[in-house]
Amino acid sequence: MKVEAFAPAKINLTLHVTGQREDGYHLLDSLVVFVDVGDVITAEMADTLRLRVTGPKSDGVPEDNSNLVLKAAALFDGSKGASITLEKHLPTASGIGGGSSDAAACLRALSELWGVQLPDQDRLLALGADVPVCMTLTSQRMAGIGEDLSDVDGLPEFDILLVNPGVEVATPAIFKALQSRYNPPMPTPLPRFEDAAALAAWLKTQRNDLQAAAITLEPSISDVIDAVTEAGSLYAGMSGSGATCFGVFPPDGVSAKRALEQIRAAHPNWWSAAGKRL
């Protein structure tokens, strides 16, 4: 038996840092969507638990227990075995939840393969703040330290362009560089949007509070946002802690792909991909 699970890119359309707990964890308020660009997890029955990493972005990705995929698998009964393959398409340490999405996909695949229940949220959070939101591939509002999740209805369809300048930024360093840790959350309830243009107009009134700090540490992020804007996006911003940026486009199947061609021609060393919201 073989089970396959998709591990899509997670995009923070907004990311408001609203506070910091005594234990150091930051409080967030974020609008999260998933797109049809991502990695693939395949799991088969085996005598032992092992991981193989393939794909165009596999270089440097560990296959030992330091990989979040095997840490996720370890949350289940340790007596079970599986041969897990991670087909890596997303860049690592890039602000689009690649490792967390891989871990969540692994959990979904092994739950089906072994016929066992998924771990509870506390154990998921122990893997990382983004793992719970990646368990359900729907648009969600993520608050707290990642544990407060609510489905978001009424988001319009839109195409998306993802661009990374080929740099890794350390999330702890970005949080350390934050000028303010106590900022307003998104409005409640979130508005409903007629179309992608209306969503983009609203996003311009919101924030990613990590963006300025990330640009201070890695100025090329600003170059990416400018390039995505110039390629015709309705809105361009940074996802998560970076360095991947995104552009919102009309859901016409053409505009984002045309922008992708423009970005690849002008910046062949950048990683880029086009897709649509799931």
Residue pairs with C-beta under 8 A, 6 or more apart in sequence:
1 44
1 45
1 113
2 42
2 43
2 44
3 42
3 43
3 44
3 109
3 110
3 112
3 113
4 40
4 41
4 42
4 43
4 109
5 40
5 41
5 42
5 43
5 105
5 106
5 108
5 109
6 38
6 39
6 40
6 41
6 105
6 137
7 38
7 39
7 40
7 41
7 90
7 98
7 101
7 102
7 104
7 105
7 134
8 34
8 35
8 36
8 37
8 38
8 101
8 137
8 278
9 34
9 35
9 37
9 38
9 90
9 96
9 97
9 98
9 101
9 162
9 244
10 32
10 33
10 34
10 96
10 97
10 100
10 101
10 130
10 133
10 134
10 239
10 240
11 32
11 33
11 34
11 35
11 96
11 160
11 162
11 239
11 246
12 30
12 31
12 32
12 95
12 208
12 239
12 240
13 30
13 31
13 32
13 33
13 203
13 206
13 237
13 246
13 248
14 29
14 30
14 31
14 186
14 203
14 206
14 207
14 208
15 28
15 30
15 207
15 208
15 209
15 210
15 239
15 240
16 28
16 29
16 30
16 183
16 184
16 185
16 186
16 206
16 207
16 209
17 26
17 27
17 28
17 178
17 180
17 181
17 182
17 183
17 209
17 210
18 27
18 28
18 29
18 143
18 182
18 183
18 184
18 185
19 26
19 27
19 181
19 182
20 26
20 27
20 181
20 182
21 27
21 145
25 129
25 145
26 145
26 175
26 181
27 143
27 144
27 145
28 129
28 142
28 143
28 144
28 145
28 146
29 141
29 142
29 143
29 185
29 186
30 141
30 142
30 143
31 139
31 141
31 142
31 152
31 186
31 190
31 206
32 133
32 139
32 140
32 141
32 142
33 139
33 155
33 277
33 278
34 134
34 137
34 138
34 139
34 277
34 278
35 160
35 162
35 275
35 276
35 277
35 278
36 275
36 276
36 278
37 89
37 90
37 162
37 273
37 274
37 275
38 89
38 90
38 98
38 101
39 55
39 86
39 87
39 88
39 89
39 90
39 98
39 101
39 102
39 105
40 55
40 86
40 87
40 89
40 105
41 69
41 84
41 85
41 86
41 87
41 102
41 105
41 106
41 109
42 84
42 85
42 87
42 109
43 82
43 83
43 84
43 85
43 106
43 109
43 110
43 113
44 82
44 83
44 113
45 81
45 82
45 83
45 113
46 81
46 82
46 83
47 81
48 81
49 70
49 73
49 74
49 80
49 81
49 82
49 84
50 63
50 81
50 82
50 83
50 84
51 63
51 64
51 67
51 69
51 70
51 84
51 85
51 86
52 63
52 83
52 84
52 85
52 86
53 61
53 62
53 63
53 67
53 85
53 86
53 88
54 85
54 86
54 87
54 88
55 86
55 87
55 88
55 89
56 88
56 89
57 88
57 89
57 90
57 91
57 92
58 86
58 88
60 92
61 67
61 86
61 88
61 92
64 70
65 71
65 74
67 86
68 99
68 100
68 102
68 103
68 127
68 128
69 84
69 86
69 102
69 103
69 106
70 84
71 103
71 127
72 103
72 104
72 106
72 107
72 127
72 131
73 82
73 84
73 106
73 107
73 110
75 107
75 119
75 123
75 124
75 127
76 110
76 111
76 114
76 116
76 119
77 114
77 116
80 110
80 114
80 116
82 110
82 113
82 114
84 106
84 109
84 110
86 102
86 106
88 98
89 273
90 96
90 98
90 101
91 98
91 164
91 166
91 244
91 271
92 98
92 99
92 168
93 168
93 169
93 170
94 164
94 168
94 242
94 243
94 244
94 271
95 169
95 238
95 239
95 240
95 241
95 242
95 243
95 244
96 162
96 239
96 240
96 244
97 130
97 133
97 134
97 240
99 128
100 127
100 128
100 130
100 131
100 133
100 134
101 130
101 134
103 127
103 128
103 131
103 134
104 124
104 131
104 134
104 135
105 134
107 118
107 119
107 124
107 135
108 118
108 135
110 116
111 117
111 118
118 135
121 132
121 147
124 131
124 132
124 135
125 131
125 132
125 145
125 146
125 147
128 146
129 145
129 146
130 146
130 240
131 146
132 146
132 147
132 149
133 140
133 142
133 146
133 149
136 149
137 278
138 151
138 152
138 278
139 151
139 152
139 153
139 155
139 277
140 149
140 150
140 151
140 152
141 149
141 150
141 152
141 186
141 190
142 148
142 149
143 149
143 150
143 185
152 190
153 192
154 190
154 192
154 193
155 193
155 199
155 277
156 193
156 194
156 195
156 196
156 198
156 199
156 251
157 196
157 251
157 276
157 277
158 196
158 199
158 234
158 248
158 249
158 250
158 251
158 276
158 277
159 196
159 248
159 249
159 250
159 251
159 252
159 253
159 255
159 256
159 257
159 274
159 275
159 276
159 277
160 246
160 247
160 248
160 249
160 256
160 274
160 275
160 276
160 277
161 228
161 231
161 233
161 246
161 247
161 249
161 256
161 259
161 260
161 263
161 272
161 273
161 274
162 239
162 244
162 245
162 246
162 271
162 272
162 273
162 274
162 275
163 224
163 227
163 228
163 244
163 245
163 246
163 247
163 263
163 267
163 270
163 271
163 272
164 224
164 243
164 244
164 245
164 270
164 271
164 272
165 218
165 220
165 221
165 223
165 224
165 243
165 267
165 270
166 269
166 270
166 271
167 218
167 220
167 243
168 243
169 214
169 217
169 218
169 221
169 241
169 242
169 243
171 240
171 241
173 217
174 210
174 213
174 214
174 217
174 241
174 242
175 210
175 213
175 241
177 213
177 216
177 217
178 209
178 210
178 213
179 212
179 213
180 209
183 207
183 209
186 206
191 202
193 199
193 202
195 250
196 234
196 248
196 249
196 250
196 251
197 234
197 250
199 234
199 235
199 248
200 233
200 234
200 235
200 248
201 234
201 235
203 235
203 237
203 248
204 235
208 237
208 238
208 239
210 238
210 240
210 241
210 242
211 221
211 237
211 238
211 242
214 221
214 238
214 241
214 242
214 243
215 221
215 222
218 242
218 243
220 243
221 238
221 242
221 243
221 245
224 243
224 245
224 270
225 236
225 237
225 238
225 245
227 263
227 266
227 267
228 236
228 245
228 246
228 247
228 259
228 263
229 236
229 247
231 247
231 258
231 259
231 262
231 263
232 247
232 249
232 255
232 258
232 259
233 247
233 248
233 249
233 259
234 247
234 248
234 249
234 250
235 247
235 248
236 245
236 246
236 247
236 248
237 245
237 246
238 244
238 245
238 246
239 245
239 246
244 271
247 256
247 259
249 255
249 256
249 259
251 276
253 276
256 274
256 275
256 276
257 274
259 274
260 272
260 273
260 274
263 270
263 272
264 270
264 272
